[in-house]
Amino acid sequence: MDNFQQTLVHIGTGVDAMGVAVIVIGLVVATVKSLFTAPPAGLDRYSVYRQRLGRAILLGLELLVAGDIIKTVAVAPTLENMAVLGAIVVIRTFLSFSLELEINGRWPWQQKPASS
């Protein structure tokens, strides 16, 4: 069982590393695109840059949450560890919702406005 737990910890750490990589790569790609491509018609460069960067951060946060869940369940699913995990998930969920509102101008559960 010890090997299994160690394997899950390594998998969780790998997922965490992927989350960080997604954020860093997203930052680089958003910056390069912002510098060298024109924004779509009707949008300013800053807004497009923020949207691209926000999407990378959202995806990275999702991976970081997944890594935390894997590691917490694998190491020791004690009440204290679960409480810490719950707090992390609540904070990251709040961040995700805030970023979603910033990127799309609406909450995730709201429908997209009908295009005219």
PyMOL commands that set and color helices and strands:
alter all, ss='L'
color gray80, all
select helices_A, chain A and resi 2-36+45-75+79-104
alter helices_A, ss='H'
color red, helices_A
deselect
rebuild
show_as cartoon
